């Protein structure tokens, strides 16, 4: 699955902009993996002026080995995420061309969503915002992602 040229795993992050501060916090915990050369990450904040945002997002989704879904009520309510990103992510999951990982940020109803059948992070799908120690929650997420990255790189 990873690009054979440099053996990096490409991670796409799908999230609602209202959850940007939690996404930014999670990115800090993934920095160790980036520095190790194992991963590259992309989210829509990497768009540059003049890019066709819809096409660029879809192109990046197609390249991703791992698609992270940052789950919250705002994520589930987003029409763009539902119609475009989630539909494409779940199609890639069904085809076996990408791993889709729900990361439960905030408590919301998600158990009837298409991604509910997938193993979520952190442990026991406890919402990150409900941890007494968010460092523990984000460390569990980063550790889980690292296990998946190592699995992809080994195969």
C-alpha positions as CSV (number, residue, x, y, z in Angstrom):
1,X,0.0,0.0,0.0
2,X,2.7,2.6,0.8
3,X,4.5,4.4,-1.9
4,X,7.4,2.1,-2.8
5,X,9.8,5.0,-3.5
6,X,10.0,6.1,0.1
7,X,8.0,3.6,2.1
8,X,5.9,6.2,3.8
9,X,2.3,5.8,4.8
10,X,0.1,8.6,3.7
11,X,-2.6,9.7,6.2
12,X,-5.6,11.9,5.3
13,X,-7.5,13.5,8.2
14,X,-11.2,14.2,7.8
15,X,-12.6,16.5,10.4
16,X,-15.1,19.3,11.0
17,X,-13.5,22.8,11.3
18,X,-15.2,23.3,14.7
19,X,-12.8,20.5,15.9
20,X,-9.7,22.1,14.5
21,X,-8.1,22.7,17.9
22,X,-8.5,19.0,18.7
23,X,-7.1,18.0,15.3
24,X,-4.1,20.3,15.9
25,X,-3.5,18.7,19.2
26,X,-3.6,15.2,17.7
27,X,-1.1,16.3,15.0
28,X,1.4,17.1,17.7
29,X,1.2,13.4,18.9
30,X,1.7,12.2,15.3
31,X,4.8,14.4,14.9
32,X,7.1,11.6,16.2
33,X,5.9,9.3,13.4
34,X,6.5,12.1,10.9
35,X,10.0,12.7,12.2
36,X,10.7,9.0,12.0
37,X,10.0,9.2,8.2
38,X,7.1,6.6,8.5
39,X,4.2,9.0,7.6
40,X,3.1,12.0,5.8
41,X,-0.1,13.6,6.7
42,X,-2.6,15.8,4.9
43,X,-5.7,17.7,5.8
44,X,-7.6,20.6,4.1
45,X,-5.5,23.3,5.8
46,X,-2.7,22.3,3.4
47,X,-4.7,23.8,0.5
48,X,-3.0,26.7,-1.2
49,X,-4.5,29.7,-2.9
50,X,-5.6,29.0,-6.4
51,X,-6.1,25.2,-5.9
52,X,-9.4,23.6,-6.8
53,X,-10.2,22.6,-3.2
54,X,-12.8,19.9,-4.0
55,X,-10.6,18.1,-6.6
56,X,-7.5,18.4,-4.4
57,X,-9.3,16.9,-1.4
58,X,-10.5,14.0,-3.5
59,X,-7.0,13.5,-5.0
60,X,-5.5,13.4,-1.5
61,X,-8.2,11.0,-0.3
62,X,-7.3,8.7,-3.2
63,X,-3.6,8.7,-2.2
64,X,-4.1,7.9,1.4
65,X,-3.2,4.6,3.0
66,X,-5.0,5.6,6.2
67,X,-8.0,7.9,6.5
68,X,-8.7,9.3,10.0
69,X,-12.2,10.3,10.8
70,X,-12.3,12.8,13.7
71,X,-15.8,12.0,15.0
72,X,-18.0,14.6,16.7
73,X,-21.5,15.9,16.2
74,X,-20.1,18.5,13.8
75,X,-18.3,15.8,11.8
76,X,-21.5,13.8,11.5
77,X,-23.6,16.9,10.6
78,X,-21.3,18.0,7.8
79,X,-22.9,17.5,4.4
80,X,-19.5,17.7,2.6
81,X,-18.0,15.1,4.9
82,X,-21.0,12.8,4.5
83,X,-21.4,13.2,0.7
84,X,-17.8,13.3,-0.3
85,X,-15.1,12.3,2.2
86,X,-16.9,9.6,4.2
87,X,-18.5,8.1,1.1
88,X,-15.1,7.8,-0.5
89,X,-13.4,6.6,2.6
90,X,-15.9,3.8,3.2
91,X,-15.7,2.8,-0.5
92,X,-11.9,2.5,-0.2
93,X,-12.3,0.5,3.1
94,X,-14.7,-1.9,1.4
95,X,-12.3,-2.3,-1.6
96,X,-9.4,-3.0,0.9
97,X,-7.4,-0.1,-0.6
98,X,-7.2,2.0,2.6
99,X,-7.6,1.7,6.4
100,X,-10.3,3.9,7.9
101,X,-9.9,4.8,11.6
102,X,-12.6,6.6,13.5
103,X,-11.2,8.7,16.3
104,X,-13.9,9.7,18.8
105,X,-13.3,13.3,19.7
106,X,-16.5,14.3,21.4
107,X,-19.5,12.4,22.7
108,X,-22.2,12.1,20.0
109,X,-24.4,9.5,18.4
110,X,-22.2,7.6,16.0
111,X,-23.0,3.9,16.5
112,X,-25.4,3.9,13.5
113,X,-22.9,5.5,11.2
114,X,-21.3,3.5,8.4
115,X,-17.9,3.7,10.2
116,X,-19.3,2.2,13.4
117,X,-18.2,-1.3,12.4
118,X,-14.6,-0.2,12.4
119,X,-12.3,-0.4,15.4
120,X,-12.1,3.1,16.9
121,X,-9.6,5.0,18.9
122,X,-8.9,5.8,21.7
123,X,-9.4,2.7,23.8
124,X,-13.0,1.5,24.1
125,X,-14.0,4.4,21.9
126,X,-14.0,6.8,24.8
127,X,-14.3,10.4,23.6
128,X,-11.0,12.2,23.9
129,X,-12.7,15.2,25.6
130,X,-13.9,12.9,28.4
131,X,-10.5,11.8,29.5
132,X,-9.3,13.4,32.7
133,X,-5.8,13.4,31.1
134,X,-6.0,14.3,27.4
135,X,-2.3,13.4,27.0
136,X,-3.3,9.8,27.8
137,X,-6.1,9.9,25.2
138,X,-3.9,11.4,22.4
139,X,-1.1,9.0,23.3
140,X,-3.4,6.0,22.9
141,X,-4.5,7.4,19.5
142,X,-0.9,7.9,18.4
143,X,0.1,4.4,19.6
144,X,-2.8,2.9,17.7
145,X,-1.9,4.7,14.5
146,X,1.7,3.7,14.9
147,X,0.7,0.0,15.2
148,X,-1.4,0.4,12.0
149,X,1.5,2.2,10.2
150,X,3.9,-0.6,11.2
151,X,1.4,-3.2,10.0
152,X,1.1,-1.5,6.7
153,X,4.9,-1.1,6.3
154,X,5.5,-4.7,7.2
155,X,3.1,-6.0,4.6
